[in-house]
Amino acid sequence: MPSVSDRESGGGSQPWEPRRPPAPSGATADVARAVLVRIRGRTRDHGSRRRVRPGAAGRAGPNGREAGARRPRGGGRGSPLDRAAAAAGAPGRVSALPSLTFLGGAGTVTGSKHLVSTPGGRLLLDCGLFQGLEPLRRRNWGPPPVSPSSIDAIVLSHAHIDHSGALPLFVRLGFRGPIFATPPTQDLLRILLLDAAHLQEEEADAANRHGWSKHHPALPLFTAADAEAALARVVPTSFGAEFAVLPGVSARFRRAGHILGAASVELVLRDRRPTTVVFSGDLGRPNRPLLHDPEPVRRADVLLVESTYGDRRHAPAAEEALAAVVRAAADRGGALLVPAFAVGRAQELLWHLYVLEAAGKIPALPTYLDSPMAIAVTDVYARHPSEHDEALRAAVAAADPQLRRRVTLVRRAEDSKALNDVAGPMIVIAGSGMATGGRILHHLHHRLADPRTTVLLPGFQAAGTRGRSLQDGAATVRMFGHDVPVRAHVAVLDGLSAHADREEILAWLARFAAPPRAVHVVHGEPPAAEALAAAIRTRLHWRSVAVAADRAHVPLRP
């Protein structure tokens, strides 16, 4: 992976030295990569540029990917957004009494940003972009909820764009502090942020060339240079190690098990009356493949807990359900199309297919990983063997090369398009995970009208996305300017979700030694958040539990 640039836009010195942990030996990385991808040398590769991950900030453009260029308050330097940020009033850089303000990820599952104000300065827990419904996406282009130059540090739970995607924007608008993240998160950020930036630039260029934007010129929300400037500020910090964030504030990362590098965050505000603030981040699921289980946290005075699936339980026996979907798709004789997130979901799907084929539970179908980003992310997974669970380590040690022969890596756009001519049963895994953009749109556009096609939705589909429309039984889905009839069979498999369900969240909470003084339920659509809050009160008998309200300001001490 290229080294992190030390260049910063806007000048200024950098008081720390970006560092990376040593990579595993070449042999270890190669074997782990082989097991994760299940290949035997077949790859559609030829060194083309990555163009796969949808820009999480905008709506779908004419090329089917999310268009950052279409919004009115564009992100180029000197834009109205820059001027608004410069004029944004920040009510004091420090606070005599510690407080918490929810600037995103409250009342919604995206845009995670939580402002912690202390006597020693101000920090953000996460710095994400909004996704899904248009009113949410529009917020990415409005004046920032807080002046970025007033923020002294950012502590990042993980690399997903709804938790990290606003970093380039904040750095361009004046943020000059450190960004603390785990080493795997640092590696993933380089892939996700640069890809999102390139897409933003492409959409702006297309809008200007073809005249489909009413804004002249159309501007990207942020650029690759902005992303590089953000990456230069990342300070990789190991799990379990205490580190100073601000004067009088320290933090520690605990494994959250959601995706590679994902962490829960413990903040300790040290004063005459120390206060511990815990942010769950996105919690993963226990006993899942590839990664370690979520680690418990023993105590907190104030807790922020996610609620993505706070109103439901995941279906049991997800692997058996996946096998049934694959067998049915093979019987229909058409393609099995799987919209999958490049980080986490694609790798877990490949693992399940590996296990099911080895057990003889599914036929050996040609499988295409049609996502340069997912391919790059799989390499990052292979570079961090200390984060692999026991099952993956055992498979690496005893991998059967015959089980890796059926996945073809598809990097070039022309090879992706050539899949339109491939007939017969096959599996295509492509981004994006909610069908908001990326190569999966081309496959859906080509095959949704074919009743032999199967579409598998293996995770959460946010309101306002094409994935949600398919999940809800839409008769048509709009792509590339017209409505495509849905005659394909659509299967939903939430048991493969990387998010803990209600029972798994409650089990994680039950390991606290005592109830927190205050619990704020975040990162969930309102029904899910309310249901989880009610379950915490009735099942755990915790009293002070509330659903976080957008822009609400709460004290961190009684």
N, C-alpha and C positions, 0 to 999 in steps of 0.2 A: 504494500500500500504506500502511496506517496507520503512523504513526511509532511507534518503540519507546518504550514507556512507561518513565519513570524511577522509577516507584513500586516499592518493595520491600516485601514482606511482612516483618514483624518489625522494621522500622526499620533504622537504620544508614545511614551516609553512603556515597556512591558516588564513588570517587576517580578515575573516568574519565568521559569524555563520550561516550556512544554516538554513532557517526557512520556515515553511509552514503556510498558513492561516488556521484558524480553519475550520474543516469540518462541513457541515450542520448536523443537528440532524439525527439520524438513520432513523426515520420515513420519513423525507423529502427525504433522499437519496434513501430509498427503494421504495417509491412511484414513484419518478422520474425515477428510473431505470426500474421499471415495465412498465411505459408508453413508455419509449424509446425502450424497447425490446419486449413488447407485449407478454409476456409469462404468463403461469399459472402453473408453477411448473415443466414443462417438460424440462429436460436438459440432454444432453449427456455430462457428466462431469466426472470425477473421479480423478481430481487433477493431470492430466498429465502435462508434461513440454510443454511450448509453442514452436511450430515450424511452424510458419506460414508466417511471413513477409519476402519477398525476400530481401537478402542482396543487397542494392541498388548500390553496387560498382561493381559488376561483371556481367558476362553473365550467361545464363542458364546452369546449370550443368546437369549431367545425372539424377539427381533426380528431375529435372524440376524447381529447384529454382535457383536464380541467384548466380553464383559461384564467391565468392571473391577469391578463392584459385588458380585460373587459370592464374593469371597475373604474369609476370616475376619478377617484382621488389617488392617482398613481404613485409609485414608489421611487421614481428617479430622484436624484439629488436636486434640490430646489423645487420639488413638487409641493402641492398644498399639504400633503401629509407631513413632509419635513418641517414646513413652517408651523403646522399645528403642534408638532412635537416640541419645537423650540419654544412655542408660546404656552405650552401646557403648564399649568401651575402645579407644582408639587408641594403639598403643605408641609414643608420642613423636611430636611434630610434625616433627622433623627427624631425620636419620640421619647418623651420622658417616661411614658407608660407603654409597655409593649402592646402591640395590637396586630390584628390580622384582618386583611381585606381581600374578599374574593373577587378577582378581576376576570375570571374565566373558569370553565369547568364547574360552574354552579348553575343548576337547572338544565344542564346539557352535559353530554359526554365528551365534548371537545373544548379546545381553547384553554387548557389547564394553565392557570396563573394565579398564584396566591401570594400576596404581598405581606411580608412580616416586617413591621417597623419596630425598632428597638433603640435604646439610648446609644448603642454603638453604630447604628446605621440601618440601612434598609436592604432587604434581600427578597428575591423572588424564588418561590418554590415552583419550578417549571416555567416555561415561556413558550406556550404552544399556540398554534393557529386554530381557528374555528373551521369546522367542516360541516357538511350536511346541508341543512336548509338555507335558502338564500339569505334570510335576515341574519343568520349567524355568520355566513361567509362575508357578508358586507362589512361586518365589524373589523375584519382584517385590514380594510382599506380606510377606516375612519381614524380620527385622532387617537393615539394610544391612550389607554386608561390611566396611565401614569407616565410622567416624563422619564424616558429611559436613562437620561443623564443623572437622575436622582437615585438610581439603583446602584448599590455598592457591590453586590454579588448575586449570582444566580446559582441555585442548587437544583440539578436536573435529576428527575427520577428515572427517565429512560429516553430512548431515541425516537420514538414514534413522533410523527410530525405534529399531532395534536398536543404534544407535550414539549416539543423543541423547535417547531417550525418558525416561530417568530424571533429566534435568536439573531439571524442576519439583519432583520429589520431593526431590532433594538440596538444592535451594535452600530448600524449606520446612523441611527437617530441619536447617538450620544452615549450609549452604555460603554463604560471603560473598565469594568471590574472583571474578576475571574468568573469562569463558568465551571463549577465543580461537577464532575461526572465520573462514573466508573470507567476503567480502561476499555471494556468491550463497548460501552456506550460511546466513548470517544471514537472508536473505529467505525461504528455504525453511523455516527453523525456525519462523518466525511462522505459517506455514500448518499445518505438521505438529503442532507442540506444542499450539496452540490447538484444533485439530480433535480431537486425542486427548483433551484435557482436557474439551471439551464432551461428547464421547462418554462419558467416564467419569462425568460428572455426570448425563447422560441415563440411563445404565444404573442408577446408584444410585437415581435418582428412580423409574424403572420398577420396580425391585425393591421399593422401599418401598410404592409404590401398589398393586402387584399381589400382594405377599406371597410372591414366589417365591425370596426369599433367607432363609436360616436365621439371618441376622445382623440384629439390630434395634438401631439403624437400619443399613442397608447404606450404606457410605461409598465415595466415589470414591478411587482411588489418589492422584490429585491433581486440582486444580481449575483453572479458567481463570485465577484470580488467581495461583495458583502458577506457571502457564506464563508469565504476564506478568512475574512477578518474575524468572524465569529469563531471559526475553528481554532484560530491562533490564540484565543483566550481560554480554551478548555484546559483545565487542570485535572488530569486523571488521578483518581483517588481510590484506593483498594477498598473492597468490602471489609467492614469491621474496624477499620482504622479511624480513630478520632482525628478530626482536622479542624483548624480554626477557619471560620467563615468571616466574622466581623469581630471587632473588639468586644469581648464579653459574650460571644456566641460561637459555639462549636457544633460540629455535626458528625454523624456516622451513618454509613450506608449499610443496610441489611438486604440480603437477597430477597427479592419479591417474587421470582419464579415466573414472571409474565413473558418476557422475551430475554434474550441474551443481554446481560448487563443491567436489567431492570432492578430498581432498588426501592425499598422503603427508606424514608429519611427520618432520623432522630435529630432534632435540634435541641440544644441545651442553652438556655438564656441564663447566663451566670450573673447574679446580682445578690443583693442581700437576701432575696427570696428567689432562688433558682427555679426556673420553669422549663419543663420538658415538653416540646411540641413534636408530635409524630405525624408524619404524612405517609399514608399507606402506599402512595403511588398506585399503579395498577397491579393488583394482586393476581398472581397466577394460581394454578391449581396443584394440589398435592398429587403425588403418584402419577405425574404425567411424564412422557418421554423427553429426552434430550437434556433437560435442565434440572438443577437442584430444586427441591421443594421450597416454598416461601418460608423464610425464617421468622420465628416468633419475636415479638417485642414485649418486654416484660412490664413496662410502666410508661405512662404518659399523663401529663396534666391536661393537655389539650390534644385531641386526636382528630385528624382529617382522614376519613375513610371513603374509599371509592364504592360506587354502587351500580356499576354497569349492568350487572345481572342480579340486582338486589331484590327483584320480585319473582324469581323463578329458580328452579333447579334444573341443571343440565340433565339431558337424557342419559341413562346409564348405557354401558356397553357400546360406546361410540365406535370402537374399532369394528365390532360386528355389524353395526349399522352401515359403516363405510363399506365393508365387504359386500353387503347386500346391494348397495347402490352401484358398486362397480360391476357386480355380476349382472344386475338388471340392465345396465348400460351396454354391456357386452352382448347380451341377448337381443337388444334392440338393433345392434349392428351399427350404431352411430357413434359420434364423439361424446365423451364425457368432458364438459367444460367446467373448470373450477376457478372462479375468481378467488385469488388468495393474496393476502398481504405478503410482501416480499420479505418482511422481517418476522420470523417465527412461524407463521402459518404454513408457508411453503415448505420449510424444513421439516416441520412435524408431519405434514402430509406425505412427504417422501419417506419418512421413517415408517409411518403406518403402512404404506404400500410395500415397503421392504419386508416388514414383519408378516403381512398377510400373504404375500407371494411366497415367502419362505415356508409358511405353514400350509401352503396349498389351498388357501381359502378364496383366492381370486385367480382368474386366469392371468397369464403373463401378457399384458397388453403393452404396446409401444406407448411410452410416456414422454411428453415434451415439457420441459421447464422453459416456458417462453417468457423469460423475464431476466434481462441482464442484471437488474438490481438484485433479484433473488439469488442469482448465481454468485454475484459479488458478496452478498450477505452470507451465503453458505460458506464461502472461503473465510469470512470473519469468524463464523462459528467454529470452523476447524482450527483457527489460530488460538482459540481459548479453551484448551482441553480441561483446565481446572474447573470450568463451569459446566462440564458435561456430567450427567448423572451416571449411576453405576451401569445401567443397561446399555447406554451408548458406549461407555468405556469398554464394556465387555464385548460389544459387537465390533468395536475397532480392533480389539486384540484378536478376534477370531473371525474376521470378515471373510465371507465366501465371495470371491470375485465373480462367480456366475450370477450372483444376485444383483450385480450393479450394471448389467449390460443393457437394460431396457430404457434408460433415461437419456434423452437427447437434449443437450443444452442449446437453446436457440438465442443467439445474441443479435444477429443481423436482422434488420427489418424485412429484407427481402426473403429471408428464410422463414420468418414468421408468416408472411403472406403466402408463401408456398404451401403452408399447411392447409390452406383452403382446398388444395388439390388432393390431399391425402384422404382416402376413403377407408371405410371399415372401422371397427372398434379401436379406439385410442383414447388416451387421457391427455388433456392439455391443461396445464397449470399456468396461470398468467395473472398479472396485476391489472387493475387494482382490486383490493379485496371486497369493495362495495360496488364494483362496476361503475365507478364514477369517471374512469378514464383508463388509459393504458391499453395494452394490446388485447386484453380480454374483450374490449368493445368490438374489435374487428372480427374476432371469432364469433361473438354473439350475433353481430350483424349478419354474418354469413350463414349461421346455422340455427338461429332461434326458430325460424319458420319450418324447420325439418322435424317432424315428429319422432324421428329416430334419435335426435339429440337429447342428452341429459345435461342439465345444469345443476351443479351441486354448490349450495351456499353453505360453507363450513364455519361460519362465524357471525358475529353481530353485524346487522345491516341498519345503519342509522336512517332516521326519517329523512326523506328528501333525496335518497340515493336510488339509482337504478336497481341495486341489489334489493332494497326494501320493496320496490315495485314488483319485482319478480317474486319475492317471498310472499307478498300479499295477493298474488294471483292476477296481476295485470294482464289484460288481453293483448296489449301492445306496449312496447317500450320505445321511447323516442331516442334515436341515435342518428348522428350525421344529417340532421335536418328533416328526417321523416320518421313515421311510426313503423316499427317492425313488429309484425304479428308474432305472438308467442305460442308456438305449437309444440315446443319442446317440453319434456317432462322436467319439472323443477323439484329438486329435493333439498330439504333444509336439515342441516346436521349441526345443532348447536353444541353437541357433546364434545366437539373438537375445539371449542373456544379456548383462547389463552387467558380468559378472565375467570376468576373464581365466581361461582354462583352464590346464592344466598346462604346455603348451608356451609359452604367452604369459607365464606367471609366470616360467618358467625363462629366457626371453629377457630379461625385465626384470632378473632377478638377474645374468645374464651380463654386464651393463653395469657392474657394480661393478668398480672398479680392482683390488681385492684381496678375498679372502674375509673376511667379518666374523669376529671372534674367537668369537662365539656367535650362533647362529641359533635363534629360537624360532618354531615353526609354530603359528599361531593361526587362529581364525575358520574352522573346518572341522569337519564331522562326523569321528569318529575314522578311518574308512577313507580319507577324502580327505586328512586331515592326515598320516597315516602314509605314504601313497603319495607325497605331495609331499616329505616329509622324505627318503624313500629315494631319490627322483629327484635331489634336490639333492646327496646324498652321492655317488651313482654317476655322474651326468652332469656335475656341476660340480666334483666332487672336493673339496667343502667338508667339513671333518671334524666340526666341533662343531655339529651340527644335531640338535635335539630337538623333539618335539611338546610344546607347553606343557600342563601339567597344571593343572586348576582349583585355585585357592588356592595354587599353588606360589609360593615365595619364592626368588628367585635374586639373587646379587650382580651388579652391573654392572661390577665390576672384578675381575680375577683375584686 
